[in-house]
Amino acid sequence: MTVDAEGRDGEAPTTVVVHDRVDVDRVDELPAAPTGLRWVDFLGGTRNLRCYLVEGGVVRHELMAAVDDLDRVHDPVLVHAGVTVRQDSSYALPGFYVVALDGHVPALDGAGDAQTVALALAVREVRRGMREALGIELVHLHYEEKPRASSHVHQWLVPVHAEHAAGSTSLMRLDLHAYLACFVFREQRAAILAANESLRAHFDATGTRERLDAALGSLRA
């Protein structure tokens, strides 16, 4: 199956070839990807994860823009100033948000000044909303670069709930894999949708977009 993703920020439309689609409960149930291809997983489908087999260089947000059968939990919470905020695609922890640049940037040092400022301000606004609208008191902030063409600048804001943290909420001591495994999509879908709606309402009520525009306007002045 070949699908087209709309280009962002003046980029040309991207053609994404989906070689296969499989629904699984865990990623370790997936067959090995052929050379040059990779599986990209998303919460949803008939089980816990819907997975697409695509070319190795396909960026996740390109695939999201191209396919039309993703669950509503993946609908953006905020799209503004070249930044998109969504629930994490792979893990069913409610309030676990990804803040990503729209234009493809493989690593943070390749981002322009306006992109960097927009990303930082969006992270702050999401964190504020997580506290004020969702009651999330502890968050870990993660950033990762990958040695492949699909690497793309984004930051994870991970809510940390002590009751699931196996004795420590410290960034360096928390077993993140075991922690995230506590949250199963079929059990958490309603909570994820509710958190997303609450955060959208918070952004609307508190003028988040206007604050981003004002800050970026000051940078350009």
C-alpha positions in Angstrom: 0.0 0.0 0.0 1.3 3.4 -1.0 0.0 6.5 0.8 0.9 10.2 0.6 1.6 12.4 3.7 1.0 16.1 3.4 4.2 18.1 3.5 4.7 20.4 6.5 6.3 23.9 6.7 6.7 24.1 2.9 8.0 20.6 2.5 6.9 18.6 -0.5 4.4 15.8 0.1 6.0 12.6 1.2 5.0 9.2 -0.3 5.0 6.4 2.3 5.0 2.8 1.3 3.3 0.5 3.9 4.5 -3.1 3.2 2.5 -4.8 5.9 0.2 -4.0 8.9 -0.1 -6.2 12.0 -1.9 -5.8 15.3 -0.2 -7.3 18.4 -0.2 -7.0 22.2 3.5 -6.5 22.5 6.3 -5.5 20.0 8.2 -8.6 20.8 5.4 -10.6 19.0 6.3 -8.9 15.7 8.2 -10.8 13.0 11.7 -9.6 12.2 11.7 -6.8 9.7 13.4 -7.4 6.4 16.7 -5.6 5.7 16.0 -1.9 5.0 12.6 -1.9 6.6 11.3 -1.3 10.2 8.1 -1.8 12.2 6.5 1.4 13.6 4.0 0.8 16.4 1.0 2.8 17.5 -1.4 2.3 20.3 -4.7 0.9 19.0 -5.9 -1.6 16.5 -7.7 -4.8 17.5 -5.2 -5.5 20.3 -2.8 -3.1 22.1 -0.6 -2.0 19.2 -1.2 -1.4 15.4 2.2 -1.8 13.6 3.2 -0.8 10.1 6.1 -2.2 8.2 7.8 0.7 6.3 11.1 1.8 4.8 13.8 2.4 7.4 14.0 6.2 6.8 10.3 6.9 7.3 9.7 9.3 10.1 6.9 8.5 12.5 5.0 11.8 12.0 5.1 11.2 8.2 3.5 7.8 8.7 0.9 9.3 11.0 -0.1 11.9 8.4 -0.3 9.2 5.7 -2.5 6.5 7.3 -6.2 6.9 8.1 -6.8 4.0 10.6 -5.1 5.3 13.7 -7.0 5.4 17.0 -8.3 8.8 18.2 -5.8 8.8 21.1 -3.3 10.0 18.5 -5.2 13.1 17.5 -3.0 16.2 18.3 -3.5 18.0 21.5 -1.8 21.1 20.1 -0.5 22.1 16.7 1.0 25.6 16.6 4.2 27.5 15.8 5.8 24.5 14.0 5.3 22.2 17.0 2.9 19.3 17.5 1.9 17.8 20.9 0.4 14.3 21.2 0.0 11.4 23.5 3.0 9.1 23.2 2.4 6.7 20.3 3.6 3.5 21.8 2.9 3.6 25.6 -0.5 3.8 27.2 0.5 6.0 30.2 -2.2 8.7 30.3 -0.7 12.2 30.2 2.6 10.9 28.6 3.1 13.6 25.9 5.5 14.0 23.0 6.4 17.5 21.9 7.9 17.4 18.4 9.0 19.7 15.7 6.9 19.6 12.5 9.7 20.0 10.0 12.1 17.1 10.0 15.2 17.8 12.0 17.3 14.8 12.9 19.1 16.3 16.0 18.6 19.3 18.2 21.8 21.1 17.1 20.3 21.2 13.6 17.2 23.2 14.7 16.9 26.9 13.9 16.6 29.5 16.6 12.8 29.9 16.1 12.3 26.1 16.1 14.4 25.7 19.3 12.5 28.5 21.1 9.1 27.2 20.0 10.0 23.7 21.2 11.3 24.9 24.6 8.2 27.1 25.2 5.8 24.3 24.1 7.5 21.9 26.5 7.0 24.5 29.3 3.3 25.0 28.4 2.7 21.2 28.2 4.3 20.8 31.6 2.2 23.6 33.1 -1.0 22.0 31.7 0.0 18.6 33.0 0.2 20.1 36.5 -2.8 22.5 36.3 -5.3 20.5 34.2 -4.2 16.9 34.9 -2.9 17.1 38.4 0.5 15.5 37.5 3.1 16.4 40.1 6.2 14.6 38.9 7.6 14.5 35.3 10.7 13.2 33.7 11.8 14.9 30.5 13.6 12.8 27.9 15.3 13.5 24.6 16.9 10.9 22.3 18.9 10.9 19.1 19.0 7.7 16.9 21.7 6.6 14.5 19.3 6.3 11.5 17.6 8.5 9.0 14.2 8.4 10.8 15.7 10.2 13.9 13.6 13.3 14.6 13.7 16.0 17.3 11.1 15.5 20.0 10.9 15.5 23.7 9.0 13.2 26.0 7.3 14.4 29.1 6.7 11.2 31.2 4.4 11.4 34.2 5.9 9.6 37.2 3.5 8.1 39.6 5.2 6.8 42.8 2.8 3.9 43.2 4.1 2.3 40.0 7.7 3.4 40.3 9.0 0.4 42.3 10.5 2.4 45.1 12.2 5.3 43.4 11.0 8.2 41.2 14.6 9.2 40.4 15.4 9.5 36.7 18.4 7.3 37.0 16.8 4.7 39.2 13.4 4.3 37.6 13.1 1.1 35.5 11.3 2.9 32.6 10.5 -0.2 30.6 8.9 -1.9 33.6 7.1 1.3 34.6 5.5 1.8 31.2 4.5 -1.8 31.0 2.1 -1.2 33.9 -0.2 0.7 31.6 -2.2 -1.4 29.1 -3.9 0.4 26.2 -7.2 -1.5 26.4 -7.4 -0.5 30.1 -6.2 3.1 29.7 -7.8 4.3 26.4 -10.6 6.2 28.1 -8.2 7.9 30.5 -5.9 8.9 27.6 -8.8 10.5 25.7 -10.0 12.3 28.8 -6.5 13.7 29.5 -6.1 14.8 25.9 -9.4 16.7 26.0 -8.6 18.3 29.4 -5.2 19.5 28.1 -6.8 20.9 24.9 -9.3 22.8 27.0 -6.5 24.1 29.2 -4.6 25.4 26.2 -7.7 27.2 24.9 -8.6 28.7 28.3 -5.1 29.9 29.2 -4.0 31.5 25.9 -1.2 29.1 25.2 -1.0 29.8 21.4 -1.0 33.6 22.1 1.9 33.2 24.5 3.9 31.2 22.0 3.2 33.7 19.3 4.3 36.6 21.5 7.5 34.9 22.5 8.4 34.1 19.0 7.5 37.6 17.9 10.0 39.0 20.4 12.7 36.7 19.1 12.2 37.9 15.5 12.0 41.6 16.5 
